C-alpha cells in the first residue's frame, strides 16, 4: 500500500504500522474492518493529523495519505483513477464527524462510491458520517459509536442502487431538470411573490420546481449567500427533493456561486443566468442570438476567476495547479476574444438598424414603441392593432410565458385616413434586470430610445401590478427614456374582481386606458390618446 502526504516527524515504525493495516480485508457487509478503524484512530490521535484511505469494493486497502488537520490531499493511485467502486474514509482529529463542503465536491468530482468522515477525540471513536454519490444530491447517513457494529454497508449500497433504478422508472421526463429555489427577503412573509416569479421563469426555462427555501436578508452571508444554518437545511431539502440544480433569486457573486456549488455538489444558477438561458432558447434572429451570446459571456467571465486552486485541492488526476490555471487562462483569453468579435458584429447590426431607421424617419411617420413587464400582453396588442386596422397579422401569437417575444418587430399600421404609424414590439422588462443585459440588448432597445411615444402595456390583474409598473419606469430611466410621452394600457381588466382597484391604479399612471386585449376590446381609446399626444 502506498502512503503519501505530510509524514514529517513520523517514526518509521509508525509508518510500518499504517502499512500493516493493508493486511486486513474488509468484509462486504462492513464499511471498514474494525482493526483498520482502530489503527486509524490510534495514529490520528498520536499524530494529531488527518489520515485518509481508499478501500475497494472488495475490501482491499488501496492507498493512504497523511496531512495536517483539514488539509490532507486525497491519496494518488498509481496505475488507476478513483472511480465508482472506491470508498474514501478519512479521520477528523477534532472529534467532529461531519463531512466538509470539500468532501462533497471530491465525492462528486472523483465519482467515488462513498465518502466517510470519522470523528476522533482523545483516542476514541466519536461517530461518523457517510455520503453516497447519487445522480442528484448526496445521500447522507450519520452513525454513532453504538450504531456502527450493526450497520450493513453492502445492504445500504443495494438499497441505494434499487432506489436509483426506481427513480429512473418513476421520475420526470428524460432530460427534465429538477430545480430548487432559494432567496433572501427583507421582511418575514408567508408568500414570497418574488419566488413565485422565479418559479415562472424556471418553468419557462423547461425545469420542474421541486422546492424552495427563503431566509431573511439580514441573516444572509457575503460569502455563501445563505447563513450556515440555512445551508445545512438546504442540503437536507436537496436530498429530500432529489433536485439537480439550485436557482437563486438574486445575482450571485463569483464567491457565492462557487461556495454554493461546493456546499451542495450541484449546479447553481442565479437569476441572471436563468433569464439568459430563456433568452438563448427564445432567440430566433441572428441579431438576437448575437445579443444573447454576448450577454452570456459577459455574465460568465467573472466566474472563471480563481477556480484553479480549488480544483487542485481535489487530488491527483483532477487538475493540478499548473494545468488548471493554464486552462482557465486559456478559457478567459478565448472568451475575451469572442466578446470582442461579438461586439464588432453587433456594431454592424446597429449600423444596419440605423440605416433602416433613417429610411423610416424620411417617411415622416411617428414611431411608437410597446414597452412593459414580460408577459403583460405587448405581442397581443401588436396582433390586435394589425387585425383591427384591416391588416393580416404575421406576428406569432403571444404565449402565456415570460419572454415569449425576444426579437423586435416593427410594423406599419394605418389608424385612419389621416394617421399612419410605425409600431414596434420589444423584449419585456423584468425586475432586477442587470445593467450588462441592457447593454447587450441595446440593438433591440434602441427602438424604445428612438420612439416618439411609448405605450406601456400593464397587466392590472397581477398582484404586484404597481410594482411591475415601477420596474418598467426604472428600466426606462436607465435607457434615458423616462421623459418620453407614455400611454398606459391597463390590460386584462376582465380578470380583475374589483374594478375600483383598476380605477385607483389609473390615478397613479400617465394617460391610462383600461381594456382587455384577450377579449378583443377596441383599441380606439388608445389611438385617441395617441392622436392627442402627437398633436
Secondary structure, DSSP 8 states (H G I E B T S, - for coil): -EEEE--TT--HHHHHHHHHGGGS---TT-SS-HHHHHHHHHHHHHHTSEEEEEEETTS-EEEEEEESTT-------TTS---TTEEEEEEETTS-----HHHHHHHHHTT-SEEEEEEEETTEEEEEEEEE--SSS-EEEEE-TTTGGG--HHHHHHHHHHHHHHHHHHSSSTT--EEEEEEEESS--SS-HHHHHHHHHHHHHT-EEEEEEEEEGGG-BTTTBS-HHHHHHHHHHHHHHT-SEEEESS---HHHHHHHHHHH-SEEE-HHHHHHHHHHHH--SHHHHHHHHHHHHHHHHGGGTTHHHHHHTT-TTS--HHHHHHHHHHHHHHHHHHHHHHHHHHHHHHHHHHHHHHHHHHTT-EEEEEEEBTTSSHHHHHHHHHHHTT----S----SSTT---S-EEEEEEEETTEEEEEEE---B-TT--HHHHHHTHHHHHHHHT-SEEEEEEETTSTTHHHHHHHHHHHHHHTT-TTSEEEEEEE-GGG-S-HHHHHHHHTTSTTEEE--TTTT--SHHHHHHHHHHH-
